[in-house]
Amino acid sequence: MSDPCYRVLLIEDEPSTLERLCGAVDRHPQLQVSARASSYRDGEQAIRDGGFDVLLADLGFPDGSGIDLIRMTRELHPEVEIMVITVFADERHVLAAIEAGASGYLLKDGDSGYIGESILQLIQGGSPISASIARHLLQRLKPSAPRQPDPDAPRLTQREQQVLELVAKGFSYTEIADTLDISVNTVTSYIKQIYRKLSVNSRGEAVFEASQMGLLGPL
């Protein structure tokens, strides 16, 4: 049985960067660019048209914000994985993208050979993020003392807590299943329950909200 091929919608307004990213995606044997857009307006239409498994989008467009495109994708296609690729490395953009529904965040910082594998990692349950951003966020969010659980935080079962902690560590669904000796379908079911309890729609948002509520200890 051949490996599945995943469809990628690419939204990027800089022509040379769009071509470079399209080439990086199409070179990967399990990925193909199913549609591309070079403006916010065209991106909106491509999202409405559907037919893609992954959104790879910039954040800055002359005619709109990529954050709104992420939010629109999450609302219309909750099953789609979302990856940001941008020049914006500041905390405000990163957190806004995660809160809107992105699960991966990469910087346009040179070679694009890693793009295909990063997208595949995203599909498999990971949350790829550029190292420089990860270091900054870890230092920014690292509490000086252990954060006490919010008394109003939702109550998670022991198994849901275990799954959440593995998600926060970047484990894929398959790795979580192997670690806890359960099926991938069961992992998916637990994650859906966690999303519902935390009122979130993505892995990145779940980890962020759980951290803010004191539900996650040191990782």
ZIZI-V449359 format. One record per pair of residues at least 24 apart in sequence whose C-alpha atoms are under 10 Angstrom apart, sorted by sequence separation. I is the first residue (numbers start at 0). J is the second residue. D is the distance in Angstrom with one decimal. If there is no record, write none. Layout:
# ZIZI-V449359
I:J:D ; I:J:D
This chain:
# ZIZI-V449359
4:28:7.4 ; 5:29:6.1 ; 6:30:6.1 ; 7:31:6.0 ; 8:32:6.1 ; 9:33:8.3 ; 10:34:8.6 ; 11:35:7.9 ; 12:36:7.5 ; 13:37:7.2 ; 38:62:7.0 ; 39:63:5.5 ; 43:67:9.2 ; 47:71:8.8 ; 52:76:9.0 ; 83:107:9.9 ; 84:108:9.6 ; 102:126:5.3 ; 103:127:4.9 ; 104:128:4.7 ; 105:129:5.0 ; 106:130:9.4 ; 162:186:7.4 ; 166:190:8.9 ; 3:28:9.2 ; 4:29:4.4 ; 5:30:4.9 ; 6:31:5.2 ; 7:32:4.8 ; 8:33:5.9 ; 9:34:6.5 ; 10:35:5.7 ; 11:36:6.5 ; 12:37:4.2 ; 13:38:9.1 ; 38:63:8.2 ; 39:64:7.1 ; 43:68:6.6 ; 46:71:7.8 ; 47:72:8.3 ; 51:76:9.2 ; 53:78:9.1 ; 54:79:7.1 ; 55:80:8.7 ; 56:81:8.0 ; 57:82:8.8 ; 58:83:7.2 ; 74:99:9.7 ; 101:126:9.0 ; 102:127:7.5 ; 103:128:5.5 ; 104:129:6.5 ; 105:130:8.8 ; 106:131:9.1 ; 162:187:9.7 ; 2:28:8.5 ; 3:29:6.2 ; 4:30:5.3 ; 5:31:6.3 ; 6:32:5.9 ; 7:33:5.5 ; 8:34:5.0 ; 9:35:4.7 ; 10:36:4.7 ; 11:37:5.0 ; 12:38:5.4 ; 38:64:9.9 ; 39:65:7.2 ; 42:68:7.3 ; 43:69:9.9 ; 46:72:6.3 ; 49:75:8.6 ; 50:76:9.6 ; 52:78:7.7 ; 53:79:5.5 ; 54:80:6.3 ; 55:81:6.2 ; 56:82:6.5 ; 57:83:5.8 ; 58:84:7.7 ; 59:85:7.8 ; 66:92:8.5 ; 69:95:10.0 ; 70:96:8.6 ; 73:99:7.6 ; 74:100:9.2 ; 102:128:8.6 ; 103:129:8.7 ; 104:130:9.9 ; 105:131:9.7 ; 106:132:8.7 ; 163:189:8.8 ; 2:29:6.7 ; 3:30:8.5 ; 4:31:7.0 ; 5:32:8.6 ; 6:33:5.3 ; 7:34:6.9 ; 8:35:5.7 ; 9:36:6.3 ; 10:37:5.7 ; 11:38:6.9 ; 12:39:8.2 ; 38:65:9.7 ; 49:76:7.7 ; 51:78:9.9 ; 52:79:5.0 ; 53:80:4.7 ; 54:81:4.8 ; 55:82:4.9 ; 56:83:5.1 ; 57:84:5.2 ; 58:85:6.2 ; 59:86:8.8 ; 66:93:9.9 ; 69:96:7.3 ; 70:97:9.9 ; 72:99:9.4 ; 73:100:6.1 ; 105:132:8.5 ; 159:186:9.1 ; 162:189:7.2 ; 163:190:7.5 ; 1:29:9.6 ; 5:33:8.9 ; 6:34:8.3 ; 7:35:8.5 ; 8:36:8.0 ; 9:37:8.4 ; 10:38:7.1 ; 11:39:8.6 ; 39:67:9.2 ; 40:68:9.6 ; 43:71:8.0 ; 47:75:7.5 ; 51:79:7.3 ; 52:80:6.4 ; 53:81:5.7 ; 54:82:6.1 ; 55:83:5.8 ; 56:84:5.9 ; 57:85:5.0 ; 58:86:8.5 ; 59:87:8.5 ; 67:95:10.0 ; 68:96:10.0 ; 69:97:9.2 ; 70:98:8.8 ; 71:99:8.8 ; 72:100:8.4 ; 73:101:8.5 ; 104:132:8.5 ; 158:186:9.7 ; 161:189:9.9 ; 162:190:7.3 ; 10:39:7.8 ; 39:68:7.6 ; 43:72:8.8 ; 46:75:8.1 ; 47:76:9.0 ; 50:79:9.8 ; 51:80:9.3 ; 52:81:8.8 ; 53:82:7.5 ; 54:83:8.1 ; 55:84:6.8 ; 56:85:7.8 ; 57:86:8.3 ; 58:87:7.8 ; 66:95:7.0 ; 67:96:9.1 ; 69:98:9.6 ; 70:99:5.0 ; 71:100:9.4 ; 72:101:9.7 ; 104:133:9.4 ; 159:188:9.7 ; 160:189:9.5 ; 12:42:9.8 ; 46:76:8.5 ; 49:79:9.7 ; 55:85:9.9 ; 57:87:9.1 ; 66:96:5.8 ; 69:99:6.1 ; 70:100:6.3 ; 84:114:9.3 ; 159:189:5.9 ; 163:193:7.5 ; 10:41:8.5 ; 11:42:8.7 ; 24:55:9.9 ; 65:96:8.4 ; 66:97:9.2 ; 68:99:9.0 ; 69:100:6.3 ; 70:101:8.6 ; 158:189:7.9 ; 159:190:7.5 ; 162:193:8.8 ; 163:194:9.8 ; 10:42:6.0 ; 66:98:9.2 ; 67:99:7.8 ; 69:101:6.8 ; 159:191:9.9 ; 9:42:8.4 ; 10:43:9.5 ; 66:99:6.5 ; 156:189:9.6 ; 159:192:7.9 ; 160:193:8.6 ; 169:202:9.3 ; 8:42:8.8 ; 58:92:8.2 ; 65:99:9.9 ; 66:100:8.9 ; 159:193:6.6 ; 169:203:9.8 ; 10:45:9.0 ; 20:55:9.2 ; 58:93:9.9 ; 66:101:9.0 ; 82:117:9.0 ; 93:128:9.9 ; 167:202:8.0 ; 9:45:9.4 ; 10:46:9.8 ; 82:118:7.5 ; 156:192:10.0 ; 166:202:7.2 ; 167:203:8.2 ; 8:45:7.8 ; 81:118:9.0 ; 155:192:9.0 ; 156:193:9.4 ; 166:203:9.0 ; 8:46:8.1 ; 58:96:8.4 ; 80:118:8.8 ; 155:193:7.5 ; 167:205:8.5 ; 168:206:9.3 ; 17:56:10.0 ; 82:121:7.8 ; 93:132:8.3 ; 154:193:9.7 ; 163:202:9.0 ; 166:205:8.9 ; 167:206:5.6 ; 17:57:9.9 ; 81:121:8.2 ; 126:166:8.9 ; 153:193:9.3 ; 166:206:7.6 ; 167:207:8.9 ; 8:49:8.9 ; 80:121:7.0 ; 81:122:9.2 ; 88:129:9.2 ; 125:166:8.1 ; 126:167:9.1 ; 155:196:7.9 ; 8:50:8.6 ; 9:51:9.8 ; 80:122:6.6 ; 90:132:8.2 ; 94:136:9.3 ; 124:166:8.3 ; 125:167:9.6 ; 126:168:9.4 ; 127:169:8.3 ; 153:195:9.8 ; 154:196:7.9 ; 155:197:9.5 ; 163:205:8.2 ; 164:206:8.5 ; 167:209:9.3 ; 7:50:8.9 ; 8:51:6.0 ; 79:122:9.0 ; 80:123:9.9 ; 88:131:8.4 ; 89:132:8.0 ; 93:136:9.0 ; 125:168:9.2 ; 126:169:6.2 ; 153:196:6.0 ; 154:197:9.5 ; 163:206:7.6 ; 167:210:9.3 ; 6:50:7.5 ; 7:51:5.6 ; 8:52:7.8 ; 9:53:8.6 ; 10:54:7.9 ; 11:55:8.5 ; 12:56:9.5 ; 13:57:9.6 ; 80:124:9.3 ; 82:126:8.8 ; 83:127:9.9 ; 84:128:9.7 ; 88:132:6.5 ; 125:169:5.4 ; 126:170:8.6 ; 152:196:9.0 ; 153:197:6.8 ; 6:51:4.8 ; 7:52:6.0 ; 8:53:6.2 ; 9:54:6.3 ; 10:55:6.4 ; 11:56:6.2 ; 12:57:8.0 ; 56:101:9.9 ; 81:126:9.8 ; 82:127:8.4 ; 83:128:9.2 ; 84:129:9.6 ; 87:132:9.9 ; 90:135:8.2 ; 124:169:7.8 ; 125:170:6.1 ; 126:171:8.6 ; 152:197:8.2 ; 153:198:9.7 ; 164:209:9.6 ; 5:51:7.6 ; 6:52:5.1 ; 7:53:4.8 ; 8:54:4.9 ; 9:55:5.0 ; 10:56:4.7 ; 11:57:5.5 ; 12:58:9.8 ; 55:101:9.7 ; 80:126:10.0 ; 82:128:9.2 ; 89:135:9.0 ; 90:136:7.3 ; 124:170:7.0 ; 125:171:5.1 ; 163:209:8.5 ; 5:52:6.0 ; 6:53:6.4 ; 7:54:5.9 ; 8:55:6.1 ; 9:56:5.8 ; 10:57:6.4 ; 11:58:8.5 ; 12:59:8.4 ; 13:60:9.3 ; 54:101:9.1 ; 57:104:9.9 ; 88:135:9.4 ; 89:136:9.6 ; 123:170:9.2 ; 124:171:4.1 ; 125:172:8.1 ; 4:52:9.6 ; 5:53:7.5 ; 6:54:8.8 ; 7:55:6.9 ; 8:56:8.0 ; 9:57:8.6 ; 10:58:9.2 ; 11:59:8.7 ; 12:60:6.6 ; 55:103:9.3 ; 56:104:9.8 ; 57:105:9.7 ; 121:169:10.0 ; 123:171:5.7 ; 124:172:5.3 ; 167:215:8.3 ; 11:60:8.1 ; 12:61:8.4 ; 55:104:9.6 ; 57:106:9.6 ; 90:139:8.9 ; 120:169:9.9 ; 122:171:8.9 ; 123:172:6.8 ; 124:173:7.9 ; 125:174:10.0 ; 10:60:9.6 ; 55:105:9.9 ; 57:107:9.5 ; 121:171:8.5 ; 122:172:9.7 ; 123:173:7.6 ; 124:174:9.0 ; 164:214:9.0 ; 168:218:6.4 ; 120:171:8.0 ; 123:174:9.5 ; 124:175:9.5 ; 163:214:9.0 ; 164:215:6.7 ; 167:218:7.5 ; 163:215:8.2 ; 164:216:8.4 ; 164:217:9.6 ; 165:218:9.0 ; 11:65:9.5 ; 160:214:8.1 ; 164:218:7.7 ; 10:65:8.7 ; 160:215:8.5 ; 152:208:9.8 ; 153:209:9.5 ; 152:209:8.5 ; 10:68:9.3 ; 55:114:9.8 ; 152:211:9.7 ; 153:212:8.9 ; 155:214:9.0 ; 149:209:9.7 ; 152:212:6.1 ; 154:214:9.3 ; 148:209:9.3 ; 151:212:8.4 ; 152:213:8.3 ; 153:214:9.2 ; 148:210:9.2 ; 149:211:8.4 ; 150:212:8.6 ; 152:214:7.9 ; 55:118:8.5 ; 148:211:8.8 ; 149:212:5.1 ; 150:213:9.4 ; 20:84:9.6 ; 54:118:9.5 ; 146:210:8.4 ; 147:211:9.8 ; 148:212:5.8 ; 149:213:6.0 ; 53:118:7.8 ; 146:211:8.4 ; 147:212:8.0 ; 148:213:4.1 ; 149:214:7.9 ; 53:119:9.6 ; 146:212:8.2 ; 147:213:5.4 ; 148:214:5.8 ; 140:207:9.5 ; 146:213:5.3 ; 147:214:8.2 ; 148:215:8.6 ; 53:121:8.9 ; 145:213:8.3 ; 146:214:8.5 ; 147:215:9.6 ; 148:216:9.6 ; 53:122:7.9 ; 141:210:9.8 ; 146:215:8.6 ; 147:216:9.3 ; 52:122:8.6 ; 140:210:8.6 ; 145:215:9.6 ; 146:216:7.8 ; 140:211:9.0 ; 145:216:7.2 ; 146:217:9.7 ; 7:79:9.7 ; 145:217:8.1 ; 7:80:9.5 ; 8:81:9.7 ; 9:82:9.8 ; 10:83:9.8 ; 11:84:8.9 ; 7:81:9.8 ; 10:84:9.6 ; 11:85:9.1 ; 9:84:10.0 ; 142:217:9.5 ; 126:202:7.7 ; 141:217:8.7 ; 125:202:8.7 ; 126:203:7.2 ; 124:202:8.5 ; 125:203:9.7 ; 31:115:9.7 ; 27:112:9.4 ; 30:115:7.3 ; 26:112:9.2 ; 29:115:8.5 ; 30:116:9.6 ; 20:107:9.9 ; 23:110:9.7 ; 24:111:9.2 ; 27:114:9.0 ; 28:115:8.9 ; 29:116:9.5 ; 23:111:6.3 ; 24:112:9.0 ; 27:115:5.7 ; 30:118:8.6 ; 22:111:9.1 ; 23:112:6.2 ; 24:113:9.6 ; 26:115:7.8 ; 27:116:7.8 ; 29:118:9.9 ; 30:119:8.2 ; 22:112:9.6 ; 23:113:8.2 ; 24:114:6.8 ; 25:115:8.3 ; 29:119:8.0 ; 16:107:8.9 ; 19:110:9.6 ; 20:111:7.0 ; 23:114:6.4 ; 24:115:5.3 ; 27:118:9.8 ; 19:111:7.5 ; 20:112:9.2 ; 23:115:6.3 ; 24:116:9.1 ; 27:119:9.3 ; 19:112:9.8 ; 21:114:9.9 ; 22:115:9.8 ; 23:116:9.8 ; 20:114:7.7 ; 24:118:8.5 ; 16:111:9.8 ; 20:115:9.2 ; 102:200:9.9 ; 100:199:8.4 ; 101:200:9.3 ; 102:201:6.4 ; 103:202:9.5 ; 104:203:10.0 ; 99:199:9.5 ; 100:200:6.3 ; 101:201:7.0 ; 102:202:6.1 ; 103:203:7.8 ; 98:199:8.4 ; 99:200:8.6 ; 100:201:5.5 ; 101:202:8.4 ; 102:203:5.0 ; 98:200:8.8 ; 99:201:8.7 ; 100:202:8.3 ; 101:203:6.8 ; 102:204:7.8 ; 97:200:9.9 ; 98:201:8.4 ; 100:203:7.4 ; 101:204:7.9 ; 102:205:9.9 ; 97:201:8.0 ; 99:203:9.6 ; 100:204:6.7 ; 97:202:8.8 ; 98:203:7.6 ; 99:204:8.0 ; 100:205:9.7 ; 97:203:5.7 ; 98:204:5.4 ; 96:203:9.3 ; 97:204:5.6 ; 98:205:9.0 ; 96:204:9.2 ; 97:205:9.3 ; 94:203:9.3 ; 95:204:9.8 ; 97:206:9.7 ; 98:207:8.2 ; 94:204:8.8 ; 97:207:8.2 ; 98:208:9.0 ; 7:118:9.1 ; 5:118:9.5 ; 94:207:8.6 ; 5:119:8.7 ; 5:122:8.8 ; 81:201:9.2 ; 80:201:8.7 ; 78:200:9.6 ; 77:200:7.5 ; 78:201:9.6 ; 77:201:8.8 ; 74:200:9.2 ; 73:200:7.5 ; 73:201:8.7
